[in-house]
Structure formats: C-alpha cells, structure tokens
Amino acid sequence: KSDIRYTQETAMSKYKEATITFTADDSTYTITSTGSNESKKLPERSKAIFNAVGTGTTDLVFTFNSSGEPVTGVGGTLRITSEGSFNEIMVESMTGRATIQ
C-alpha cells in the first residue's frame, strides 16, 4: 500500500505521470517515473495475485497523473499472498486512494 501511495505522491510532486507495475505470480514490482525506474521486492515468500482477464496483459498497472488520479489501472484490487495468508489492497478509481481490505 505504501509504495502505491509513494507512486501517487511522486506523480504529484514531479507534475508528471508515475506508474507502479505488478507482474502476476511474481515477487517483484516496478515504480517508473520520468528518468527513474526502480524495481522492488515483495516480502520474502510473497507474490502478487490479481485478475488481469480482458486486459491483454499479465501485469497490473496503476499510472497516476500530476493530480494523483489513476489514469490506467483505474480502480482495482491487488492480492499479496504469503504462505497461505493474504492481504488485499484496493485502489479507488476516482481518487487513487489505496486501502487494505
């Protein structure tokens, strides 16, 4: 959740789009903004799960504009699993607010 918010704040502070990309069944994700590409790891033995059906990709992408609004990945739920337990993070479509369900 904090890195989704970080990506949103980066977009607002730089007045440019910023993107966070999660790859299905993977333990890494990437935060991208103008001139920067940062790969990060989920906690050990964790992976990202989400429904990418109909998107034409195996990635879950949230791109935020300079106002902090999502322009891609408009709303969605990301599930982080680890050893049989999980947390779901929901990103609201209008505000980009990320909450743990």
N, CA, C and O atoms as a DFTB+ gen file, in Angstrom:
404 C
 N C O
     1  1       0.827      -1.185       0.000
     2  2       0.000       0.000       0.000
     3  2       0.872       1.250       0.000
     4  3       0.579       2.204      -0.720
     5  1       1.931       1.259       0.790
     6  2       2.761       2.464       0.899
     7  2       3.469       2.792      -0.412
     8  3       3.660       3.967      -0.724
     9  1       3.862       1.786      -1.183
    10  2       4.525       2.074      -2.452
    11  2       3.545       2.534      -3.522
    12  3       3.929       3.263      -4.436
    13  1       2.288       2.120      -3.423
    14  2       1.263       2.659      -4.333
    15  2       1.080       4.135      -4.026
    16  3       1.027       4.964      -4.935
    17  1       0.985       4.457      -2.756
    18  2       0.858       5.861      -2.343
    19  2       2.112       6.658      -2.720
    20  3       2.009       7.800      -3.168
    21  1       3.282       6.065      -2.542
    22  2       4.537       6.717      -2.932
    23  2       4.525       7.062      -4.422
    24  3       4.942       8.152      -4.814
    25  1       4.046       6.131      -5.249
    26  2       3.975       6.368      -6.695
    27  2       3.033       7.522      -6.991
    28  3       3.333       8.376      -7.824
    29  1       1.899       7.548      -6.313
    30  2       0.932       8.630      -6.492
    31  2       1.546       9.978      -6.085
    32  3       1.388      10.973      -6.792
    33  1       2.237      10.003      -4.959
    34  2       2.864      11.245      -4.488
    35  2       4.000      11.684      -5.405
    36  3       4.213      12.882      -5.589
    37  1       4.729      10.737      -5.981
    38  2       5.791      11.065      -6.938
    39  2       5.198      11.786      -8.141
    40  3       5.745      12.788      -8.601
    41  1       4.081      11.277      -8.648
    42  2       3.417      11.920      -9.792
    43  2       3.016      13.353      -9.453
    44  3       3.194      14.264     -10.261
    45  1       2.476      13.542      -8.257
    46  2       2.027      14.875      -7.867
    47  2       3.200      15.831      -7.638
    48  3       3.125      17.000      -8.015
    49  1       4.270      15.349      -7.030
    50  2       5.398      16.235      -6.715
    51  2       6.228      16.589      -7.946
    52  3       6.823      17.665      -8.003
    53  1       6.274      15.693      -8.927
    54  2       7.049      15.963     -10.150
    55  2       6.188      16.532     -11.274
    56  3       6.704      16.886     -12.334
    57  1       4.877      16.622     -11.046
    58  2       3.923      17.097     -12.057
    59  2       4.005      16.283     -13.339
    60  3       3.825      16.813     -14.436
    61  1       4.279      14.982     -13.190
    62  2       4.373      14.068     -14.327
    63  2       3.794      12.719     -13.914
    64  3       3.747      12.386     -12.730
    65  1       3.357      11.951     -14.902
    66  2       2.807      10.630     -14.603
    67  2       3.850       9.726     -13.955
    68  3       5.039       9.805     -14.265
    69  1       3.386       8.872     -13.054
    70  2       4.224       7.855     -12.427
    71  2       3.430       6.554     -12.428
    72  3       2.207       6.564     -12.294
    73  1       4.133       5.435     -12.580
    74  2       3.490       4.135     -12.751
    75  2       4.077       3.109     -11.794
    76  3       5.285       3.080     -11.559
    77  1       3.205       2.267     -11.246
    78  2       3.642       1.098     -10.487
    79  2       3.080      -0.120     -11.214
    80  3       1.890      -0.173     -11.527
    81  1       3.953      -1.103     -11.480
    82  2       3.583      -2.277     -12.266
    83  2       3.863      -3.542     -11.465
    84  3       4.989      -3.776     -11.025
    85  1       2.827      -4.351     -11.284
    86  2       2.938      -5.653     -10.632
    87  2       2.784      -6.726     -11.704
    88  3       1.882      -6.641     -12.538
    89  1       3.652      -7.732     -11.691
    90  2       3.561      -8.845     -12.627
    91  2       2.930     -10.026     -11.906
    92  3       3.305     -10.347     -10.778
    93  1       1.962     -10.676     -12.566
    94  2       1.220     -11.781     -11.944
    95  2       2.152     -12.881     -11.466
    96  3       3.123     -13.234     -12.137
    97  1       1.836     -13.415     -10.293
    98  2       2.578     -14.528      -9.691
    99  2       4.065     -14.250      -9.556
   100  3       4.883     -15.164      -9.673
   101  1       4.416     -13.012      -9.314
   102  2       5.823     -12.647      -9.179
   103  2       6.033     -11.979      -7.830
   104  3       5.075     -11.572      -7.174
   105  1       7.278     -11.868      -7.424
   106  2       7.587     -11.251      -6.136
   107  2       8.256      -9.899      -6.296
   108  3       8.761      -9.341      -5.322
   109  1       8.268      -9.359      -7.518
   110  2       8.856      -8.043      -7.736
   111  2       7.833      -7.121      -8.401
   112  3       6.865      -7.573      -9.012
   113  1       8.071      -5.845      -8.266
   114  2       7.259      -4.839      -8.942
   115  2       8.149      -3.653      -9.259
   116  3       9.247      -3.529      -8.716
   117  1       7.673      -2.772     -10.146
   118  2       8.496      -1.674     -10.625
   119  2       7.748      -0.353     -10.481
   120  3       6.556      -0.265     -10.773
   121  1       8.461       0.664     -10.030
   122  2       7.937       2.025      -9.972
   123  2       8.702       2.835     -11.019
   124  3       9.932       2.891     -11.005
   125  1       7.950       3.462     -11.926
   126  2       8.555       4.192     -13.032
   127  2       8.007       5.619     -13.073
   128  3       6.798       5.835     -13.000
   129  1       8.908       6.575     -13.190
   130  2       8.525       7.962     -13.459
   131  2       9.597       8.533     -14.374
   132  3      10.593       7.864     -14.650
   133  1       9.410       9.745     -14.842
   134  2      10.347      10.339     -15.788
   135  2      11.778      10.243     -15.270
   136  3      12.107      10.785     -14.215
   137  1      12.627       9.542     -16.031
   138  2      14.037       9.419     -15.686
   139  2      14.346       8.457     -14.558
   140  3      15.484       8.408     -14.091
   141  1      13.366       7.688     -14.105
   142  2      13.589       6.790     -12.981
   143  2      12.838       5.480     -13.191
   144  3      11.687       5.475     -13.629
   145  1      13.498       4.374     -12.874
   146  2      12.898       3.049     -12.973
   147  2      13.443       2.239     -11.804
   148  3      14.618       1.870     -11.793
   149  1      12.596       1.965     -10.828
   150  2      13.036       1.342      -9.581
   151  2      12.315       0.007      -9.370
   152  3      11.091      -0.026      -9.244
   153  1      13.073      -1.087      -9.333
   154  2      12.497      -2.403      -9.057
   155  2      12.536      -2.668      -7.557
   156  3      13.504      -2.339      -6.871
   157  1      11.457      -3.271      -7.069
   158  2      11.363      -3.589      -5.642
   159  2      10.872      -5.015      -5.481
   160  3      10.285      -5.590      -6.398
   161  1      11.116      -5.580      -4.310
   162  2      10.686      -6.941      -4.000
   163  2       9.594      -6.910      -2.950
   164  3       9.625      -6.107      -2.017
   165  1       8.617      -7.809      -3.121
   166  2       7.630      -8.024      -2.075
   167  2       8.322      -8.742      -0.922
   168  3       9.422      -9.265      -1.098
   169  1       7.702      -8.778       0.247
   170  2       8.315      -9.523       1.355
   171  2       8.609     -10.973       0.952
   172  3       7.946     -11.532       0.078
   173  1       9.595     -11.560       1.592
   174  2      10.022     -12.925       1.278
   175  2       8.831     -13.889       1.246
   176  3       7.941     -13.822       2.093
   177  1       8.831     -14.788       0.252
   178  2       7.800     -15.805       0.031
   179  2       6.431     -15.213      -0.263
   180  3       5.415     -15.851       0.015
   181  1       6.379     -13.995      -0.826
   182  2       5.130     -13.347      -1.204
   183  2       5.054     -13.226      -2.715
   184  3       6.076     -13.236      -3.401
   185  1       3.836     -13.110      -3.232
   186  2       3.667     -12.863      -4.656
   187  2       2.378     -12.094      -4.890
   188  3       1.476     -12.094      -4.052
   189  1       2.304     -11.436      -6.049
   190  2       1.144     -10.636      -6.412
   191  2       0.136     -11.492      -7.163
   192  3       0.504     -12.241      -8.069
   193  1      -1.121     -11.383      -6.794
   194  2      -2.211     -12.093      -7.453
   195  2      -3.281     -11.065      -7.816
   196  3      -3.641     -10.227      -6.988
   197  1      -3.780     -11.122      -9.021
   198  2      -4.853     -10.223      -9.429
   199  2      -5.509     -10.782     -10.662
   200  3      -5.002     -11.720     -11.278
   201  1      -6.635     -10.209     -11.021
   202  2      -7.373     -10.655     -12.188
   203  2      -7.056      -9.739     -13.361
   204  3      -7.523      -8.601     -13.413
   205  1      -6.261     -10.240     -14.303
   206  2      -5.891      -9.461     -15.477
   207  2      -6.712      -9.861     -16.698
   208  3      -6.371      -9.486     -17.819
   209  1      -7.789     -10.617     -16.494
   210  2      -8.621     -11.083     -17.596
   211  2      -9.167      -9.893     -18.364
   212  3      -9.712      -8.956     -17.781
   213  1      -9.014      -9.942     -19.679
   214  2      -9.547      -8.885     -20.531
   215  2      -8.639      -7.689     -20.688
   216  3      -8.954      -6.769     -21.443
   217  1      -7.512      -7.682     -19.984
   218  2      -6.613      -6.539     -20.093
   219  2      -5.575      -6.733     -21.184
   220  3      -4.929      -5.772     -21.602
   221  1      -5.405      -7.974     -21.653
   222  2      -4.413      -8.244     -22.689
   223  2      -2.997      -8.302     -22.157
   224  3      -2.044      -8.296     -22.935
   225  1      -2.843      -8.359     -20.837
   226  2      -1.513      -8.374     -20.240
   227  2      -1.537      -9.216     -18.971
   228  3      -2.602      -9.499     -18.424
   229  1      -0.380      -9.605     -18.517
   230  2      -0.287     -10.306     -17.230
   231  2       0.185      -9.354     -16.141
   232  3       0.521      -9.791     -15.041
   233  1       0.214      -8.062     -16.432
   234  2       0.643      -7.054     -15.473
   235  2      -0.559      -6.291     -14.934
   236  3      -1.547      -6.091     -15.640
   237  1      -0.467      -5.869     -13.680
   238  2      -1.429      -4.937     -13.110
   239  2      -0.707      -3.608     -13.012
   240  3       0.287      -3.487     -12.295
   241  1      -1.203      -2.608     -13.730
   242  2      -0.512      -1.327     -13.850
   243  2      -1.402      -0.219     -13.306
   244  3      -2.566      -0.094     -13.686
   245  1      -0.837       0.578     -12.414
   246  2      -1.507       1.783     -11.946
   247  2      -0.632       2.966     -12.346
   248  3       0.517       3.069     -11.916
   249  1      -1.176       3.856     -13.167
   250  2      -0.478       5.085     -13.550
   251  2      -1.264       6.251     -12.986
   252  3      -2.479       6.338     -13.161
   253  1      -0.558       7.149     -12.306
   254  2      -1.186       8.312     -11.692
   255  2      -0.749       9.577     -12.422
   256  3       0.415       9.706     -12.803
   257  1      -1.693      10.526     -12.621
   258  2      -1.353      11.788     -13.263
   259  2      -0.855      12.794     -12.219
   260  3      -0.728      12.465     -11.039
   261  1      -0.578      14.005     -12.661
   262  2       0.004      15.009     -11.770
   263  2      -0.950      15.463     -10.665
   264  3      -0.525      16.123      -9.717
   265  1      -2.227      15.119     -10.776
   266  2      -3.195      15.410      -9.717
   267  2      -3.360      14.235      -8.769
   268  3      -4.117      14.322      -7.802
   269  1      -2.656      13.127      -9.035
   270  2      -2.738      11.939      -8.200
   271  2      -3.873      11.003      -8.563
   272  3      -4.137      10.035      -7.850
   273  1      -4.548      11.290      -9.675
   274  2      -5.660      10.447     -10.115
   275  2      -5.148       9.301     -10.970
   276  3      -4.232       9.492     -11.770
   277  1      -5.724       8.108     -10.816
   278  2      -5.299       6.995     -11.667
   279  2      -5.793       7.197     -13.096
   280  3      -6.961       7.515     -13.319
   281  1      -4.893       7.009     -14.062
   282  2      -5.273       7.120     -15.471
   283  2      -5.229       5.767     -16.164
   284  3      -5.879       5.586     -17.193
   285  1      -4.477       4.813     -15.624
   286  2      -4.559       3.418     -16.054
   287  2      -4.681       2.582     -14.785
   288  3      -4.257       3.002     -13.708
   289  1      -5.253       1.417     -14.922
   290  2      -5.500       0.600     -13.745
   291  2      -6.562       1.246     -12.894
   292  3      -6.571       1.119     -11.669
   293  1      -7.478       1.958     -13.580
   294  2      -8.484       2.746     -12.886
   295  2      -9.274       1.864     -11.929
   296  3     -10.183       1.132     -12.321
   297  1      -8.901       1.961     -10.689
   298  2      -9.510       1.122      -9.673
   299  2      -9.117      -0.329      -9.868
   300  3      -8.961      -0.779     -11.003
   301  1      -8.963      -1.028      -8.837
   302  2      -8.605      -2.431      -8.931
   303  2      -8.182      -2.969      -7.587
   304  3      -7.961      -2.225      -6.631
   305  1      -8.074      -4.282      -7.538
   306  2      -7.679      -4.935      -6.298
   307  2      -6.463      -5.808      -6.544
   308  3      -6.424      -6.592      -7.493
   309  1      -5.496      -5.667      -5.699
   310  2      -4.260      -6.439      -5.746
   311  2      -4.233      -7.323      -4.511
   312  3      -4.461      -6.844      -3.400
   313  1      -3.960      -8.600      -4.693
   314  2      -3.850      -9.523      -3.560
   315  2      -2.390      -9.936      -3.429
   316  3      -1.789     -10.427      -4.385
   317  1      -1.828      -9.738      -2.256
   318  2      -0.469     -10.168      -1.962
   319  2      -0.584     -11.414      -1.086
   320  3      -1.116     -11.350       0.022
   321  1      -0.079     -12.557      -1.587
   322  2      -0.163     -13.803      -0.829
   323  2       1.195     -14.163      -0.251
   324  3       2.239     -13.846      -0.820
   325  1       1.156     -14.833       0.894
   326  2       2.374     -15.292       1.535
   327  2       2.048     -16.471       2.431
   328  3       1.346     -16.331       3.432
   329  1       2.563     -17.630       2.063
   330  2       2.414     -18.839       2.867
   331  2       0.974     -19.091       3.314
   332  3       0.728     -19.355       4.491
   333  1       0.031     -19.013       2.388
   334  2      -1.349     -19.342       2.681
   335  2      -2.204     -18.198       3.190
   336  3      -3.428     -18.325       3.210
   337  1      -1.619     -17.096       3.597
   338  2      -2.408     -15.946       4.021
   339  2      -2.295     -14.855       2.946
   340  3      -1.440     -14.932       2.063
   341  1      -3.152     -13.855       3.028
   342  2      -3.118     -12.804       2.024
   343  2      -3.634     -11.482       2.580
   344  3      -4.328     -11.439       3.596
   345  1      -3.277     -10.412       1.890
   346  2      -3.841      -9.080       2.104
   347  2      -4.315      -8.573       0.760
   348  3      -3.647      -8.773      -0.254
   349  1      -5.465      -7.919       0.744
   350  2      -5.954      -7.303      -0.480
   351  2      -5.834      -5.797      -0.364
   352  3      -6.207      -5.202       0.647
   353  1      -5.309      -5.194      -1.412
   354  2      -5.167      -3.743      -1.461
   355  2      -6.071      -3.243      -2.581
   356  3      -5.924      -3.654      -3.732
   357  1      -6.997      -2.367      -2.249
   358  2      -7.925      -1.819      -3.232
   359  2      -7.516      -0.394      -3.562
   360  3      -7.256       0.414      -2.670
   361  1      -7.462      -0.094      -4.862
   362  2      -7.167       1.256      -5.327
   363  2      -8.462       1.832      -5.901
   364  3      -9.035       1.277      -6.839
   365  1      -8.914       2.943      -5.332
   366  2     -10.166       3.556      -5.763
   367  2     -10.002       4.237      -7.108
   368  3      -8.966       4.833      -7.402
   369  1     -11.055       4.137      -7.927
   370  2     -10.959       4.592      -9.311
   371  2     -10.887       6.108      -9.475
   372  3     -10.219       6.578     -10.396
   373  1     -11.534       6.878      -8.639
   374  2     -11.540       8.334      -8.823
   375  2     -10.365       9.029      -8.143
   376  3      -9.772       9.951      -8.703
   377  1     -10.033       8.581      -6.931
   378  2      -9.026       9.279      -6.142
   379  2      -7.665       8.601      -6.145
   380  3      -6.651       9.246      -5.879
   381  1      -7.632       7.310      -6.444
   382  2      -6.378       6.568      -6.368
   383  2      -6.028       6.158      -4.954
   384  3      -4.948       5.619      -4.713
   385  1      -6.920       6.405      -4.023
   386  2      -6.681       6.048      -2.625
   387  2      -6.522       4.538      -2.494
   388  3      -7.351       3.781      -2.999
   389  1      -5.467       4.096      -1.823
   390  2      -5.200       2.682      -1.609
   391  2      -5.546       2.313      -0.177
   392  3      -5.095       2.959       0.769
   393  1      -6.360       1.256      -0.024
   394  2      -6.735       0.798       1.301
   395  2      -6.559      -0.713       1.386
   396  3      -6.735      -1.426       0.398
   397  1      -6.213      -1.190       2.566
   398  2      -6.111      -2.627       2.801
   399  2      -7.477      -3.117       3.230
   400  3      -8.076      -2.582       4.163
   401  1      -7.970      -4.139       2.544
   402  2      -9.308      -4.687       2.825
   403  2      -9.250      -5.732       3.899
   404  3     -10.280      -6.300       4.263
